[in-house]
Amino acid sequence: MSPSSPPSEKHDEVMTPDEAALFLKVSKKTVLRQARLGELPAGKVGRAWRFRRSELLDFLTSGAA
């Protein structure tokens, strides 16, 4: 980690649907469905969904889960 990198760099990790599903302990199908419906914070890069770890943590702790 470089001196200019924030200490919480791990929290800004971008995750694939498979990684997000493992992190949330749900199926990939659930992750993709909730992303598509706008229930889970996500973005698309081309045709691929991506999830920011920090946003998933916020989602879990906000009581929206």
PDBQT receptor file of N, H, CA, C and O in Angstrom, charges set to zero:
ATOM      1  N   MET A   1       0.854  -1.169   0.000  1.00  0.00    +0.000 N 
ATOM      2  CA  MET A   1       0.000   0.000   0.000  1.00  0.00    +0.000 C 
ATOM      3  C   MET A   1       0.895   1.226   0.000  1.00  0.00    +0.000 C 
ATOM      4  O   MET A   1       1.816   1.318   0.812  1.00  0.00    +0.000 OA
ATOM      5  N   SER A   2       0.640   2.167  -0.898  1.00  0.00    +0.000 N 
ATOM      6  H   SER A   2      -0.108   2.092  -1.558  1.00  0.00    +0.000 HD
ATOM      7  CA  SER A   2       1.449   3.375  -0.978  1.00  0.00    +0.000 C 
ATOM      8  C   SER A   2       1.056   4.337   0.128  1.00  0.00    +0.000 C 
ATOM      9  O   SER A   2      -0.039   4.230   0.679  1.00  0.00    +0.000 OA
ATOM     10  N   PRO A   3       1.953   5.296   0.469  1.00  0.00    +0.000 N 
ATOM     11  CA  PRO A   3       1.650   6.249   1.534  1.00  0.00    +0.000 C 
ATOM     12  C   PRO A   3       0.405   7.090   1.254  1.00  0.00    +0.000 C 
ATOM     13  O   PRO A   3      -0.247   7.549   2.192  1.00  0.00    +0.000 OA
ATOM     14  N   SER A   4       0.063   7.301  -0.020  1.00  0.00    +0.000 N 
ATOM     15  H   SER A   4       0.593   6.929  -0.782  1.00  0.00    +0.000 HD
ATOM     16  CA  SER A   4      -1.103   8.109  -0.339  1.00  0.00    +0.000 C 
ATOM     17  C   SER A   4      -2.401   7.298  -0.375  1.00  0.00    +0.000 C 
ATOM     18  O   SER A   4      -3.482   7.872  -0.507  1.00  0.00    +0.000 OA
ATOM     19  N   SER A   5      -2.306   5.983  -0.261  1.00  0.00    +0.000 N 
ATOM     20  H   SER A   5      -1.427   5.517  -0.154  1.00  0.00    +0.000 HD
ATOM     21  CA  SER A   5      -3.494   5.139  -0.275  1.00  0.00    +0.000 C 
ATOM     22  C   SER A   5      -4.228   5.255   1.051  1.00  0.00    +0.000 C 
ATOM     23  O   SER A   5      -3.600   5.262   2.109  1.00  0.00    +0.000 OA
ATOM     24  N   PRO A   6      -5.543   5.346   1.004  1.00  0.00    +0.000 N 
ATOM     25  CA  PRO A   6      -6.307   5.404   2.254  1.00  0.00    +0.000 C 
ATOM     26  C   PRO A   6      -6.234   4.071   2.983  1.00  0.00    +0.000 C 
ATOM     27  O   PRO A   6      -6.161   3.021   2.345  1.00  0.00    +0.000 OA
ATOM     28  N   PRO A   7      -6.252   4.100   4.312  1.00  0.00    +0.000 N 
ATOM     29  CA  PRO A   7      -6.164   2.845   5.075  1.00  0.00    +0.000 C 
ATOM     30  C   PRO A   7      -7.367   1.938   4.848  1.00  0.00    +0.000 C 
ATOM     31  O   PRO A   7      -7.272   0.734   5.086  1.00  0.00    +0.000 OA
ATOM     32  N   SER A   8      -8.498   2.482   4.396  1.00  0.00    +0.000 N 
ATOM     33  H   SER A   8      -8.575   3.460   4.203  1.00  0.00    +0.000 HD
ATOM     34  CA  SER A   8      -9.691   1.670   4.193  1.00  0.00    +0.000 C 
ATOM     35  C   SER A   8      -9.824   1.233   2.734  1.00  0.00    +0.000 C 
ATOM     36  O   SER A   8     -10.937   1.057   2.239  1.00  0.00    +0.000 OA
ATOM     37  N   GLU A   9      -8.705   1.059   2.052  1.00  0.00    +0.000 N 
ATOM     38  H   GLU A   9      -7.800   1.202   2.454  1.00  0.00    +0.000 HD
ATOM     39  CA  GLU A   9      -8.718   0.677   0.636  1.00  0.00    +0.000 C 
ATOM     40  C   GLU A   9      -9.518  -0.601   0.403  1.00  0.00    +0.000 C 
ATOM     41  O   GLU A   9     -10.171  -0.730  -0.633  1.00  0.00    +0.000 OA
ATOM     42  N   LYS A  10      -9.482  -1.539   1.330  1.00  0.00    +0.000 N 
ATOM     43  H   LYS A  10      -8.951  -1.435   2.171  1.00  0.00    +0.000 HD
ATOM     44  CA  LYS A  10     -10.206  -2.799   1.205  1.00  0.00    +0.000 C 
ATOM     45  C   LYS A  10     -11.720  -2.557   1.121  1.00  0.00    +0.000 C 
ATOM     46  O   LYS A  10     -12.430  -3.307   0.452  1.00  0.00    +0.000 OA
ATOM     47  N   HIS A  11     -12.215  -1.512   1.797  1.00  0.00    +0.000 N 
ATOM     48  H   HIS A  11     -11.638  -0.902   2.340  1.00  0.00    +0.000 HD
ATOM     49  CA  HIS A  11     -13.641  -1.209   1.793  1.00  0.00    +0.000 C 
ATOM     50  C   HIS A  11     -14.123  -0.700   0.438  1.00  0.00    +0.000 C 
ATOM     51  O   HIS A  11     -15.318  -0.764   0.150  1.00  0.00    +0.000 OA
ATOM     52  N   ASP A  12     -13.221  -0.199  -0.393  1.00  0.00    +0.000 N 
ATOM     53  H   ASP A  12     -12.250  -0.146  -0.158  1.00  0.00    +0.000 HD
ATOM     54  CA  ASP A  12     -13.605   0.315  -1.706  1.00  0.00    +0.000 C 
ATOM     55  C   ASP A  12     -13.398  -0.712  -2.804  1.00  0.00    +0.000 C 
ATOM     56  O   ASP A  12     -13.470  -0.381  -3.987  1.00  0.00    +0.000 OA
ATOM     57  N   GLU A  13     -13.145  -1.940  -2.426  1.00  0.00    +0.000 N 
ATOM     58  H   GLU A  13     -13.086  -2.209  -1.464  1.00  0.00    +0.000 HD
ATOM     59  CA  GLU A  13     -12.955  -3.007  -3.404  1.00  0.00    +0.000 C 
ATOM     60  C   GLU A  13     -14.211  -3.180  -4.253  1.00  0.00    +0.000 C 
ATOM     61  O   GLU A  13     -15.331  -3.148  -3.743  1.00  0.00    +0.000 OA
ATOM     62  N   VAL A  14     -14.008  -3.362  -5.551  1.00  0.00    +0.000 N 
ATOM     63  H   VAL A  14     -13.098  -3.388  -5.966  1.00  0.00    +0.000 HD
ATOM     64  CA  VAL A  14     -15.115  -3.620  -6.466  1.00  0.00    +0.000 C 
ATOM     65  C   VAL A  14     -15.243  -5.130  -6.626  1.00  0.00    +0.000 C 
ATOM     66  O   VAL A  14     -14.260  -5.830  -6.869  1.00  0.00    +0.000 OA
ATOM     67  N   MET A  15     -16.471  -5.618  -6.484  1.00  0.00    +0.000 N 
ATOM     68  H   MET A  15     -17.270  -5.050  -6.286  1.00  0.00    +0.000 HD
ATOM     69  CA  MET A  15     -16.722  -7.048  -6.459  1.00  0.00    +0.000 C 
ATOM     70  C   MET A  15     -17.606  -7.476  -7.619  1.00  0.00    +0.000 C 
ATOM     71  O   MET A  15     -18.448  -6.709  -8.086  1.00  0.00    +0.000 OA
ATOM     72  N   THR A  16     -17.410  -8.694  -8.077  1.00  0.00    +0.000 N 
ATOM     73  H   THR A  16     -16.726  -9.317  -7.698  1.00  0.00    +0.000 HD
ATOM     74  CA  THR A  16     -18.262  -9.308  -9.092  1.00  0.00    +0.000 C 
ATOM     75  C   THR A  16     -19.529  -9.840  -8.389  1.00  0.00    +0.000 C 
ATOM     76  O   THR A  16     -19.579  -9.884  -7.160  1.00  0.00    +0.000 OA
ATOM     77  N   PRO A  17     -20.534 -10.238  -9.154  1.00  0.00    +0.000 N 
ATOM     78  CA  PRO A  17     -21.722 -10.835  -8.527  1.00  0.00    +0.000 C 
ATOM     79  C   PRO A  17     -21.395 -12.083  -7.694  1.00  0.00    +0.000 C 
ATOM     80  O   PRO A  17     -21.979 -12.287  -6.630  1.00  0.00    +0.000 OA
ATOM     81  N   ASP A  18     -20.472 -12.908  -8.170  1.00  0.00    +0.000 N 
ATOM     82  H   ASP A  18     -19.998 -12.743  -9.034  1.00  0.00    +0.000 HD
ATOM     83  CA  ASP A  18     -20.083 -14.092  -7.391  1.00  0.00    +0.000 C 
ATOM     84  C   ASP A  18     -19.457 -13.690  -6.059  1.00  0.00    +0.000 C 
ATOM     85  O   ASP A  18     -19.782 -14.269  -5.022  1.00  0.00    +0.000 OA
ATOM     86  N   GLU A  19     -18.564 -12.704  -6.078  1.00  0.00    +0.000 N 
ATOM     87  H   GLU A  19     -18.300 -12.234  -6.920  1.00  0.00    +0.000 HD
ATOM     88  CA  GLU A  19     -17.898 -12.245  -4.847  1.00  0.00    +0.000 C 
ATOM     89  C   GLU A  19     -18.902 -11.585  -3.907  1.00  0.00    +0.000 C 
ATOM     90  O   GLU A  19     -18.848 -11.788  -2.694  1.00  0.00    +0.000 OA
ATOM     91  N   ALA A  20     -19.821 -10.793  -4.468  1.00  0.00    +0.000 N 
ATOM     92  H   ALA A  20     -19.865 -10.628  -5.453  1.00  0.00    +0.000 HD
ATOM     93  CA  ALA A  20     -20.846 -10.146  -3.646  1.00  0.00    +0.000 C 
ATOM     94  C   ALA A  20     -21.754 -11.186  -2.994  1.00  0.00    +0.000 C 
ATOM     95  O   ALA A  20     -22.131 -11.041  -1.831  1.00  0.00    +0.000 OA
ATOM     96  N   ALA A  21     -22.099 -12.219  -3.729  1.00  0.00    +0.000 N 
ATOM     97  H   ALA A  21     -21.793 -12.337  -4.673  1.00  0.00    +0.000 HD
ATOM     98  CA  ALA A  21     -22.946 -13.280  -3.181  1.00  0.00    +0.000 C 
ATOM     99  C   ALA A  21     -22.248 -13.999  -2.025  1.00  0.00    +0.000 C 
ATOM    100  O   ALA A  21     -22.870 -14.283  -1.002  1.00  0.00    +0.000 OA
ATOM    101  N   LEU A  22     -20.969 -14.289  -2.187  1.00  0.00    +0.000 N 
ATOM    102  H   LEU A  22     -20.463 -14.059  -3.018  1.00  0.00    +0.000 HD
ATOM    103  CA  LEU A  22     -20.214 -14.920  -1.096  1.00  0.00    +0.000 C 
ATOM    104  C   LEU A  22     -20.147 -14.002   0.121  1.00  0.00    +0.000 C 
ATOM    105  O   LEU A  22     -20.317 -14.443   1.258  1.00  0.00    +0.000 OA
ATOM    106  N   PHE A  23     -19.898 -12.725  -0.136  1.00  0.00    +0.000 N 
ATOM    107  H   PHE A  23     -19.760 -12.367  -1.059  1.00  0.00    +0.000 HD
ATOM    108  CA  PHE A  23     -19.796 -11.736   0.939  1.00  0.00    +0.000 C 
ATOM    109  C   PHE A  23     -21.115 -11.613   1.705  1.00  0.00    +0.000 C 
ATOM    110  O   PHE A  23     -21.117 -11.536   2.934  1.00  0.00    +0.000 OA
ATOM    111  N   LEU A  24     -22.233 -11.595   0.980  1.00  0.00    +0.000 N 
ATOM    112  H   LEU A  24     -22.231 -11.658  -0.018  1.00  0.00    +0.000 HD
ATOM    113  CA  LEU A  24     -23.547 -11.450   1.604  1.00  0.00    +0.000 C 
ATOM    114  C   LEU A  24     -24.148 -12.770   2.068  1.00  0.00    +0.000 C 
ATOM    115  O   LEU A  24     -25.169 -12.796   2.755  1.00  0.00    +0.000 OA
ATOM    116  N   LYS A  25     -23.491 -13.876   1.679  1.00  0.00    +0.000 N 
ATOM    117  H   LYS A  25     -22.662 -13.855   1.121  1.00  0.00    +0.000 HD
ATOM    118  CA  LYS A  25     -23.960 -15.224   2.027  1.00  0.00    +0.000 C 
ATOM    119  C   LYS A  25     -25.365 -15.497   1.474  1.00  0.00    +0.000 C 
ATOM    120  O   LYS A  25     -26.241 -16.019   2.162  1.00  0.00    +0.000 OA
ATOM    121  N   VAL A  26     -25.539 -15.121   0.200  1.00  0.00    +0.000 N 
ATOM    122  H   VAL A  26     -24.827 -14.697  -0.360  1.00  0.00    +0.000 HD
ATOM    123  CA  VAL A  26     -26.769 -15.412  -0.535  1.00  0.00    +0.000 C 
ATOM    124  C   VAL A  26     -26.364 -15.950  -1.905  1.00  0.00    +0.000 C 
ATOM    125  O   VAL A  26     -25.177 -15.998  -2.230  1.00  0.00    +0.000 OA
ATOM    126  N   SER A  27     -27.340 -16.350  -2.698  1.00  0.00    +0.000 N 
ATOM    127  H   SER A  27     -28.304 -16.311  -2.434  1.00  0.00    +0.000 HD
ATOM    128  CA  SER A  27     -27.015 -16.881  -4.023  1.00  0.00    +0.000 C 
ATOM    129  C   SER A  27     -26.708 -15.749  -5.005  1.00  0.00    +0.000 C 
ATOM    130  O   SER A  27     -27.119 -14.604  -4.816  1.00  0.00    +0.000 OA
ATOM    131  N   LYS A  28     -25.981 -16.105  -6.048  1.00  0.00    +0.000 N 
ATOM    132  H   LYS A  28     -25.648 -17.035  -6.202  1.00  0.00    +0.000 HD
ATOM    133  CA  LYS A  28     -25.683 -15.153  -7.116  1.00  0.00    +0.000 C 
ATOM    134  C   LYS A  28     -26.986 -14.673  -7.759  1.00  0.00    +0.000 C 
ATOM    135  O   LYS A  28     -27.112 -13.502  -8.117  1.00  0.00    +0.000 OA
ATOM    136  N   LYS A  29     -27.938 -15.568  -7.902  1.00  0.00    +0.000 N 
ATOM    137  H   LYS A  29     -27.836 -16.520  -7.612  1.00  0.00    +0.000 HD
ATOM    138  CA  LYS A  29     -29.234 -15.231  -8.483  1.00  0.00    +0.000 C 
ATOM    139  C   LYS A  29     -29.941 -14.143  -7.664  1.00  0.00    +0.000 C 
ATOM    140  O   LYS A  29     -30.534 -13.227  -8.233  1.00  0.00    +0.000 OA
ATOM    141  N   THR A  30     -29.879 -14.243  -6.341  1.00  0.00    +0.000 N 
ATOM    142  H   THR A  30     -29.398 -14.987  -5.879  1.00  0.00    +0.000 HD
ATOM    143  CA  THR A  30     -30.478 -13.238  -5.457  1.00  0.00    +0.000 C 
ATOM    144  C   THR A  30     -29.786 -11.891  -5.631  1.00  0.00    +0.000 C 
ATOM    145  O   THR A  30     -30.447 -10.856  -5.723  1.00  0.00    +0.000 OA
ATOM    146  N   VAL A  31     -28.463 -11.904  -5.677  1.00  0.00    +0.000 N 
ATOM    147  H   VAL A  31     -27.926 -12.744  -5.602  1.00  0.00    +0.000 HD
ATOM    148  CA  VAL A  31     -27.688 -10.669  -5.848  1.00  0.00    +0.000 C 
ATOM    149  C   VAL A  31     -28.067  -9.986  -7.157  1.00  0.00    +0.000 C 
ATOM    150  O   VAL A  31     -28.316  -8.781  -7.174  1.00  0.00    +0.000 OA
ATOM    151  N   LEU A  32     -28.112 -10.737  -8.247  1.00  0.00    +0.000 N 
ATOM    152  H   LEU A  32     -27.910 -11.716  -8.233  1.00  0.00    +0.000 HD
ATOM    153  CA  LEU A  32     -28.423 -10.154  -9.545  1.00  0.00    +0.000 C 
ATOM    154  C   LEU A  32     -29.865  -9.646  -9.605  1.00  0.00    +0.000 C 
ATOM    155  O   LEU A  32     -30.127  -8.593 -10.187  1.00  0.00    +0.000 OA
ATOM    156  N   ARG A  33     -30.793 -10.383  -9.011  1.00  0.00    +0.000 N 
ATOM    157  H   ARG A  33     -30.580 -11.238  -8.538  1.00  0.00    +0.000 HD
ATOM    158  CA  ARG A  33     -32.189  -9.956  -9.001  1.00  0.00    +0.000 C 
ATOM    159  C   ARG A  33     -32.345  -8.652  -8.216  1.00  0.00    +0.000 C 
ATOM    160  O   ARG A  33     -33.015  -7.728  -8.678  1.00  0.00    +0.000 OA
ATOM    161  N   GLN A  34     -31.737  -8.573  -7.043  1.00  0.00    +0.000 N 
ATOM    162  H   GLN A  34     -31.194  -9.324  -6.668  1.00  0.00    +0.000 HD
ATOM    163  CA  GLN A  34     -31.855  -7.368  -6.232  1.00  0.00    +0.000 C 
ATOM    164  C   GLN A  34     -31.150  -6.176  -6.889  1.00  0.00    +0.000 C 
ATOM    165  O   GLN A  34     -31.617  -5.043  -6.767  1.00  0.00    +0.000 OA
ATOM    166  N   ALA A  35     -30.048  -6.414  -7.575  1.00  0.00    +0.000 N 
ATOM    167  H   ALA A  35     -29.669  -7.334  -7.674  1.00  0.00    +0.000 HD
ATOM    168  CA  ALA A  35     -29.367  -5.342  -8.296  1.00  0.00    +0.000 C 
ATOM    169  C   ALA A  35     -30.255  -4.825  -9.426  1.00  0.00    +0.000 C 
ATOM    170  O   ALA A  35     -30.399  -3.616  -9.605  1.00  0.00    +0.000 OA
ATOM    171  N   ARG A  36     -30.838  -5.727 -10.174  1.00  0.00    +0.000 N 
ATOM    172  H   ARG A  36     -30.721  -6.710 -10.029  1.00  0.00    +0.000 HD
ATOM    173  CA  ARG A  36     -31.695  -5.370 -11.305  1.00  0.00    +0.000 C 
ATOM    174  C   ARG A  36     -32.921  -4.573 -10.834  1.00  0.00    +0.000 C 
ATOM    175  O   ARG A  36     -33.360  -3.654 -11.524  1.00  0.00    +0.000 OA
ATOM    176  N   LEU A  37     -33.470  -4.917  -9.671  1.00  0.00    +0.000 N 
ATOM    177  H   LEU A  37     -33.113  -5.664  -9.110  1.00  0.00    +0.000 HD
ATOM    178  CA  LEU A  37     -34.642  -4.234  -9.129  1.00  0.00    +0.000 C 
ATOM    179  C   LEU A  37     -34.284  -2.934  -8.400  1.00  0.00    +0.000 C 
ATOM    180  O   LEU A  37     -35.168  -2.181  -7.991  1.00  0.00    +0.000 OA
ATOM    181  N   GLY A  38     -32.983  -2.679  -8.240  1.00  0.00    +0.000 N 
ATOM    182  H   GLY A  38     -32.264  -3.291  -8.572  1.00  0.00    +0.000 HD
ATOM    183  CA  GLY A  38     -32.555  -1.473  -7.545  1.00  0.00    +0.000 C 
ATOM    184  C   GLY A  38     -32.578  -1.598  -6.033  1.00  0.00    +0.000 C 
ATOM    185  O   GLY A  38     -32.456  -0.597  -5.327  1.00  0.00    +0.000 OA
ATOM    186  N   GLU A  39     -32.733  -2.808  -5.532  1.00  0.00    +0.000 N 
ATOM    187  H   GLU A  39     -32.832  -3.621  -6.106  1.00  0.00    +0.000 HD
ATOM    188  CA  GLU A  39     -32.774  -3.050  -4.088  1.00  0.00    +0.000 C 
ATOM    189  C   GLU A  39     -31.377  -3.151  -3.475  1.00  0.00    +0.000 C 
ATOM    190  O   GLU A  39     -31.208  -2.958  -2.271  1.00  0.00    +0.000 OA
ATOM    191  N   LEU A  40     -30.400  -3.446  -4.289  1.00  0.00    +0.000 N 
ATOM    192  H   LEU A  40     -30.537  -3.602  -5.267  1.00  0.00    +0.000 HD
ATOM    193  CA  LEU A  40     -29.014  -3.614  -3.842  1.00  0.00    +0.000 C 
ATOM    194  C   LEU A  40     -28.160  -2.603  -4.589  1.00  0.00    +0.000 C 
ATOM    195  O   LEU A  40     -28.278  -2.486  -5.808  1.00  0.00    +0.000 OA
ATOM    196  N   PRO A  41     -27.295  -1.861  -3.879  1.00  0.00    +0.000 N 
ATOM    197  CA  PRO A  41     -26.466  -0.872  -4.563  1.00  0.00    +0.000 C 
ATOM    198  C   PRO A  41     -25.482  -1.542  -5.515  1.00  0.00    +0.000 C 
ATOM    199  O   PRO A  41     -24.662  -2.363  -5.102  1.00  0.00    +0.000 OA
ATOM    200  N   ALA A  42     -25.572  -1.187  -6.784  1.00  0.00    +0.000 N 
ATOM    201  H   ALA A  42     -26.238  -0.521  -7.120  1.00  0.00    +0.000 HD
ATOM    202  CA  ALA A  42     -24.727  -1.803  -7.803  1.00  0.00    +0.000 C 
ATOM    203  C   ALA A  42     -24.624  -0.883  -9.006  1.00  0.00    +0.000 C 
ATOM    204  O   ALA A  42     -25.389   0.070  -9.153  1.00  0.00    +0.000 OA
ATOM    205  N   GLY A  43     -23.671  -1.186  -9.853  1.00  0.00    +0.000 N 
ATOM    206  H   GLY A  43     -23.049  -1.960  -9.734  1.00  0.00    +0.000 HD
ATOM    207  CA  GLY A  43     -23.513  -0.464 -11.101  1.00  0.00    +0.000 C 
ATOM    208  C   GLY A  43     -23.128  -1.439 -12.186  1.00  0.00    +0.000 C 
ATOM    209  O   GLY A  43     -22.695  -2.559 -11.915  1.00  0.00    +0.000 OA
ATOM    210  N   LYS A  44     -23.291  -1.001 -13.416  1.00  0.00    +0.000 N 
ATOM    211  H   LYS A  44     -23.642  -0.091 -13.637  1.00  0.00    +0.000 HD
ATOM    212  CA  LYS A  44     -22.942  -1.879 -14.535  1.00  0.00    +0.000 C 
ATOM    213  C   LYS A  44     -21.734  -1.310 -15.262  1.00  0.00    +0.000 C 
ATOM    214  O   LYS A  44     -21.621  -0.103 -15.472  1.00  0.00    +0.000 OA
ATOM    215  N   VAL A  45     -20.847  -2.200 -15.635  1.00  0.00    +0.000 N 
ATOM    216  H   VAL A  45     -20.939  -3.181 -15.464  1.00  0.00    +0.000 HD
ATOM    217  CA  VAL A  45     -19.707  -1.887 -16.485  1.00  0.00    +0.000 C 
ATOM    218  C   VAL A  45     -19.944  -2.713 -17.739  1.00  0.00    +0.000 C 
ATOM    219  O   VAL A  45     -19.727  -3.925 -17.753  1.00  0.00    +0.000 OA
ATOM    220  N   GLY A  46     -20.392  -2.041 -18.785  1.00  0.00    +0.000 N 
ATOM    221  H   GLY A  46     -20.568  -1.056 -18.773  1.00  0.00    +0.000 HD
ATOM    222  CA  GLY A  46     -20.827  -2.787 -19.965  1.00  0.00    +0.000 C 
ATOM    223  C   GLY A  46     -22.064  -3.570 -19.591  1.00  0.00    +0.000 C 
ATOM    224  O   GLY A  46     -23.061  -3.003 -19.144  1.00  0.00    +0.000 OA
ATOM    225  N   ARG A  47     -21.996  -4.880 -19.776  1.00  0.00    +0.000 N 
ATOM    226  H   ARG A  47     -21.187  -5.341 -20.139  1.00  0.00    +0.000 HD
ATOM    227  CA  ARG A  47     -23.122  -5.752 -19.416  1.00  0.00    +0.000 C 
ATOM    228  C   ARG A  47     -22.935  -6.421 -18.057  1.00  0.00    +0.000 C 
ATOM    229  O   ARG A  47     -23.802  -7.176 -17.616  1.00  0.00    +0.000 OA
ATOM    230  N   ALA A  48     -21.828  -6.156 -17.401  1.00  0.00    +0.000 N 
ATOM    231  H   ALA A  48     -21.124  -5.542 -17.760  1.00  0.00    +0.000 HD
ATOM    232  CA  ALA A  48     -21.494  -6.837 -16.149  1.00  0.00    +0.000 C 
ATOM    233  C   ALA A  48     -21.843  -5.983 -14.928  1.00  0.00    +0.000 C 
ATOM    234  O   ALA A  48     -21.512  -4.799 -14.875  1.00  0.00    +0.000 OA
ATOM    235  N   TRP A  49     -22.504  -6.585 -13.965  1.00  0.00    +0.000 N 
ATOM    236  H   TRP A  49     -22.773  -7.547 -14.007  1.00  0.00    +0.000 HD
ATOM    237  CA  TRP A  49     -22.802  -5.917 -12.698  1.00  0.00    +0.000 C 
ATOM    238  C   TRP A  49     -21.556  -5.895 -11.827  1.00  0.00    +0.000 C 
ATOM    239  O   TRP A  49     -20.777  -6.848 -11.818  1.00  0.00    +0.000 OA
ATOM    240  N   ARG A  50     -21.371  -4.802 -11.095  1.00  0.00    +0.000 N 
ATOM    241  H   ARG A  50     -22.004  -4.028 -11.102  1.00  0.00    +0.000 HD
ATOM    242  CA  ARG A  50     -20.275  -4.668 -10.141  1.00  0.00    +0.000 C 
ATOM    243  C   ARG A  50     -20.815  -4.062  -8.857  1.00  0.00    +0.000 C 
ATOM    244  O   ARG A  50     -21.764  -3.277  -8.875  1.00  0.00    +0.000 OA
ATOM    245  N   PHE A  51     -20.197  -4.436  -7.738  1.00  0.00    +0.000 N 
ATOM    246  H   PHE A  51     -19.426  -5.073  -7.723  1.00  0.00    +0.000 HD
ATOM    247  CA  PHE A  51     -20.646  -4.036  -6.416  1.00  0.00    +0.000 C 
ATOM    248  C   PHE A  51     -19.460  -3.510  -5.623  1.00  0.00    +0.000 C 
ATOM    249  O   PHE A  51     -18.393  -4.123  -5.618  1.00  0.00    +0.000 OA
ATOM    250  N   ARG A  52     -19.640  -2.384  -4.956  1.00  0.00    +0.000 N 
ATOM    251  H   ARG A  52     -20.507  -1.886  -4.960  1.00  0.00    +0.000 HD
ATOM    252  CA  ARG A  52     -18.584  -1.824  -4.113  1.00  0.00    +0.000 C 
ATOM    253  C   ARG A  52     -18.785  -2.344  -2.689  1.00  0.00    +0.000 C 
ATOM    254  O   ARG A  52     -19.867  -2.218  -2.115  1.00  0.00    +0.000 OA
ATOM    255  N   ARG A  53     -17.730  -2.926  -2.134  1.00  0.00    +0.000 N 
ATOM    256  H   ARG A  53     -16.851  -3.029  -2.600  1.00  0.00    +0.000 HD
ATOM    257  CA  ARG A  53     -17.810  -3.525  -0.794  1.00  0.00    +0.000 C 
ATOM    258  C   ARG A  53     -18.346  -2.527   0.235  1.00  0.00    +0.000 C 
ATOM    259  O   ARG A  53     -19.188  -2.888   1.057  1.00  0.00    +0.000 OA
ATOM    260  N   SER A  54     -17.875  -1.292   0.202  1.00  0.00    +0.000 N 
ATOM    261  H   SER A  54     -17.190  -0.999  -0.466  1.00  0.00    +0.000 HD
ATOM    262  CA  SER A  54     -18.305  -0.299   1.189  1.00  0.00    +0.000 C 
ATOM    263  C   SER A  54     -19.810  -0.032   1.087  1.00  0.00    +0.000 C 
ATOM    264  O   SER A  54     -20.469   0.178   2.106  1.00  0.00    +0.000 OA
ATOM    265  N   GLU A  55     -20.358  -0.037  -0.131  1.00  0.00    +0.000 N 
ATOM    266  H   GLU A  55     -19.823  -0.207  -0.958  1.00  0.00    +0.000 HD
ATOM    267  CA  GLU A  55     -21.796   0.187  -0.296  1.00  0.00    +0.000 C 
ATOM    268  C   GLU A  55     -22.605  -1.007   0.199  1.00  0.00    +0.000 C 
ATOM    269  O   GLU A  55     -23.697  -0.838   0.740  1.00  0.00    +0.000 OA
ATOM    270  N   LEU A  56     -22.069  -2.216   0.013  1.00  0.00    +0.000 N 
ATOM    271  H   LEU A  56     -21.181  -2.353  -0.427  1.00  0.00    +0.000 HD
ATOM    272  CA  LEU A  56     -22.757  -3.395   0.540  1.00  0.00    +0.000 C 
ATOM    273  C   LEU A  56     -22.749  -3.384   2.065  1.00  0.00    +0.000 C 
ATOM    274  O   LEU A  56     -23.739  -3.758   2.693  1.00  0.00    +0.000 OA
ATOM    275  N   LEU A  57     -21.642  -2.959   2.663  1.00  0.00    +0.000 N 
ATOM    276  H   LEU A  57     -20.837  -2.655   2.153  1.00  0.00    +0.000 HD
ATOM    277  CA  LEU A  57     -21.585  -2.848   4.124  1.00  0.00    +0.000 C 
ATOM    278  C   LEU A  57     -22.586  -1.817   4.624  1.00  0.00    +0.000 C 
ATOM    279  O   LEU A  57     -23.284  -2.057   5.609  1.00  0.00    +0.000 OA
ATOM    280  N   ASP A  58     -22.663  -0.665   3.950  1.00  0.00    +0.000 N 
ATOM    281  H   ASP A  58     -22.096  -0.470   3.150  1.00  0.00    +0.000 HD
ATOM    282  CA  ASP A  58     -23.635   0.362   4.323  1.00  0.00    +0.000 C 
ATOM    283  C   ASP A  58     -25.054  -0.176   4.206  1.00  0.00    +0.000 C 
ATOM    284  O   ASP A  58     -25.892   0.072   5.073  1.00  0.00    +0.000 OA
ATOM    285  N   PHE A  59     -25.324  -0.916   3.129  1.00  0.00    +0.000 N 
ATOM    286  H   PHE A  59     -24.643  -1.117   2.424  1.00  0.00    +0.000 HD
ATOM    287  CA  PHE A  59     -26.630  -1.518   2.905  1.00  0.00    +0.000 C 
ATOM    288  C   PHE A  59     -26.996  -2.443   4.068  1.00  0.00    +0.000 C 
ATOM    289  O   PHE A  59     -28.122  -2.406   4.564  1.00  0.00    +0.000 OA
ATOM    290  N   LEU A  60     -26.050  -3.263   4.497  1.00  0.00    +0.000 N 
ATOM    291  H   LEU A  60     -25.135  -3.293   4.095  1.00  0.00    +0.000 HD
ATOM    292  CA  LEU A  60     -26.303  -4.209   5.584  1.00  0.00    +0.000 C 
ATOM    293  C   LEU A  60     -26.539  -3.489   6.920  1.00  0.00    +0.000 C 
ATOM    294  O   LEU A  60     -27.424  -3.869   7.686  1.00  0.00    +0.000 OA
ATOM    295  N   THR A  61     -25.755  -2.464   7.188  1.00  0.00    +0.000 N 
ATOM    296  H   THR A  61     -25.036  -2.155   6.566  1.00  0.00    +0.000 HD
ATOM    297  CA  THR A  61     -25.842  -1.782   8.478  1.00  0.00    +0.000 C 
ATOM    298  C   THR A  61     -26.965  -0.757   8.551  1.00  0.00    +0.000 C 
ATOM    299  O   THR A  61     -27.325  -0.313   9.642  1.00  0.00    +0.000 OA
ATOM    300  N   SER A  62     -27.522  -0.373   7.404  1.00  0.00    +0.000 N 
ATOM    301  H   SER A  62     -27.229  -0.734   6.519  1.00  0.00    +0.000 HD
ATOM    302  CA  SER A  62     -28.588   0.630   7.393  1.00  0.00    +0.000 C 
ATOM    303  C   SER A  62     -29.944   0.030   7.748  1.00  0.00    +0.000 C 
ATOM    304  O   SER A  62     -30.907   0.762   7.979  1.00  0.00    +0.000 OA
ATOM    305  N   GLY A  63     -30.021  -1.283   7.790  1.00  0.00    +0.000 N 
ATOM    306  H   GLY A  63     -29.239  -1.877   7.603  1.00  0.00    +0.000 HD
ATOM    307  CA  GLY A  63     -31.296  -1.935   8.084  1.00  0.00    +0.000 C 
ATOM    308  C   GLY A  63     -32.134  -2.156   6.850  1.00  0.00    +0.000 C 
ATOM    309  O   GLY A  63     -33.276  -2.605   6.948  1.00  0.00    +0.000 OA
ATOM    310  N   ALA A  64     -31.579  -1.845   5.671  1.00  0.00    +0.000 N 
ATOM    311  H   ALA A  64     -30.651  -1.480   5.592  1.00  0.00    +0.000 HD
ATOM    312  CA  ALA A  64     -32.318  -2.037   4.419  1.00  0.00    +0.000 C 
ATOM    313  C   ALA A  64     -32.355  -3.495   4.005  1.00  0.00    +0.000 C 
ATOM    314  O   ALA A  64     -33.135  -3.881   3.136  1.00  0.00    +0.000 OA
ATOM    315  N   ALA A  65     -31.515  -4.300   4.625  1.00  0.00    +0.000 N 
ATOM    316  H   ALA A  65     -30.881  -3.986   5.331  1.00  0.00    +0.000 HD
ATOM    317  CA  ALA A  65     -31.407  -5.709   4.240  1.00  0.00    +0.000 C 
ATOM    318  C   ALA A  65     -32.590  -6.519   4.688  1.00  0.00    +0.000 C 
ATOM    319  O   ALA A  65     -32.644  -7.723   4.439  1.00  0.00    +0.000 OA
TER     320      ALA A  65
